[in-house]
Amino acid sequence: MPFINVKMLAGRSAEQKRALVEALTQAMVDTCNAPREGTTVVLEECEREHWAVGGVLVADRPQ
């Protein structure tokens, strides 16, 4: 059964997360003919001071 793991910065609303989980599940069903009831999505949120890009913490980057 499909397992989708999303790593993203913290701060999205519950509504945004629900929409993301629905969209990812539907994409798996439509694209891979996977069973909806067997598709698992896990959202892993990281704080800005725990994520770096190009050697710089996201928390230290200009917004």
C-alpha positions in Angstrom: 0.0 0.0 0.0 1.3 3.5 -0.8 3.0 5.5 1.9 3.5 9.3 1.3 5.8 11.2 3.7 5.8 14.9 3.5 8.4 17.0 5.3 7.6 20.7 5.5 8.1 23.8 7.6 5.7 24.2 10.5 3.0 26.8 10.3 0.3 25.5 8.0 -3.3 25.5 9.2 -5.3 22.3 9.8 -7.4 23.3 6.8 -4.3 23.5 4.6 -3.1 20.1 5.9 -6.5 18.5 5.2 -6.4 19.9 1.7 -2.9 18.6 1.1 -3.6 15.1 2.4 -6.7 14.9 0.2 -4.9 16.1 -2.9 -1.9 13.8 -2.4 -4.2 10.8 -1.8 -6.3 11.6 -4.9 -3.1 12.0 -7.0 -2.0 8.5 -5.9 -5.4 7.1 -6.7 -5.6 8.8 -10.1 -1.9 8.4 -11.2 -1.1 5.0 -9.7 -4.5 3.4 -9.5 -3.8 2.9 -5.7 -6.6 2.1 -3.4 -7.7 5.2 -1.5 -8.3 3.2 1.7 -4.8 1.8 1.7 -3.0 5.1 1.0 -1.2 6.5 4.0 0.0 10.1 4.2 2.3 11.3 7.0 3.0 15.0 7.5 6.3 15.8 9.4 6.6 19.4 10.4 10.0 21.0 11.2 10.6 24.3 13.0 12.4 26.9 11.0 15.5 26.6 13.3 15.7 22.9 12.5 15.8 23.3 8.7 18.6 24.6 6.6 19.1 25.4 2.9 22.5 26.1 1.4 24.1 26.0 4.8 21.9 28.6 6.4 19.0 27.9 8.8 15.7 28.9 7.4 15.1 30.9 10.6 18.1 33.1 9.7 17.1 33.8 6.1 15.2 36.9 5.2 11.5 36.4 4.8 
